[in-house]
């Protein structure tokens, strides 16, 4: 019954995704190892961070990719891109009344995946023995 009311409201006002899903969303950013941190940027601007104590990041919806620069002590840094996709509520809005104009104007027409897992690879330490072998004449 609730979803029927939401559809009726969307039909009357337009902007389904804006009304039913909002213009921001939470993304769970898991990092392996647990000590890892990711800094989120979009178009060169920092928009949040995933830290060991706070893995859920609230971001505004956008058609622009989010870059995740992740690192942890003893691990190689890694970057990931997260791309948004068309929200299903925007598709409904397009067919119901406003052609998706309200959702596009508010940014609610696109949505990011709700979860990202970044796995960092351990750094390979260069030991004195390995350096000595590599540089010794044969």
Residue pairs with C-beta under 8 A, 6 or more apart in sequence:
6 16
6 19
6 20
7 16
7 92
7 96
9 19
10 16
10 19
10 20
10 89
10 92
10 93
10 96
10 97
11 96
11 97
12 97
13 19
13 97
13 102
14 93
14 96
14 97
14 98
14 101
14 102
15 93
15 98
15 101
15 102
15 103
15 106
15 108
16 89
16 90
16 92
16 93
16 96
16 103
17 87
17 89
17 90
17 93
17 103
17 108
17 109
17 111
18 102
18 103
18 106
18 108
19 89
20 89
21 87
21 89
21 108
21 111
22 61
22 108
23 60
23 61
23 106
23 107
23 108
24 58
24 59
24 60
24 61
25 58
25 59
25 61
25 111
25 112
25 114
26 56
26 57
26 58
26 59
26 114
27 56
27 57
27 58
27 59
27 66
27 82
27 112
27 113
27 114
27 115
27 116
28 55
28 56
28 114
28 115
28 116
29 38
29 40
29 50
29 55
29 56
29 57
29 68
29 115
29 116
29 118
30 50
30 55
30 115
30 116
30 117
30 118
31 37
31 38
31 50
31 55
31 70
31 72
31 117
31 118
31 120
32 117
32 118
32 119
32 120
33 72
33 75
33 120
34 52
35 52
35 72
35 73
36 52
36 70
36 71
36 72
36 75
36 118
36 120
37 49
37 50
37 51
37 52
37 70
37 71
37 72
38 49
38 50
38 68
38 69
38 70
38 118
39 46
39 48
39 49
39 68
39 69
39 70
40 46
40 47
40 48
40 49
40 50
40 57
40 59
40 66
40 67
40 68
41 47
41 66
41 67
41 69
42 59
42 62
42 64
42 65
42 66
42 67
43 64
47 57
47 59
47 60
47 66
48 57
48 58
48 59
49 57
50 57
50 68
50 70
59 66
59 112
60 107
61 84
61 87
61 107
61 108
61 109
61 110
61 111
61 112
62 84
62 107
62 110
63 84
63 107
63 109
63 110
64 84
65 81
65 82
65 83
65 84
66 81
66 82
66 112
67 79
67 80
67 81
68 79
68 80
68 81
68 82
68 116
68 118
69 77
69 79
70 77
70 78
70 79
70 80
70 118
70 120
71 77
71 78
71 120
72 120
74 122
74 123
75 120
75 121
75 122
75 123
76 120
76 121
76 122
76 123
77 120
78 118
78 119
78 120
78 121
80 116
80 118
82 112
82 113
82 116
83 112
84 110
84 111
84 112
85 110
85 111
85 112
85 113
86 109
86 110
86 111
87 103
87 108
87 109
87 110
87 111
89 103
89 108
90 100
90 103
90 104
90 108
90 109
90 110
91 100
93 99
93 100
93 102
93 103
94 100
100 109
103 109
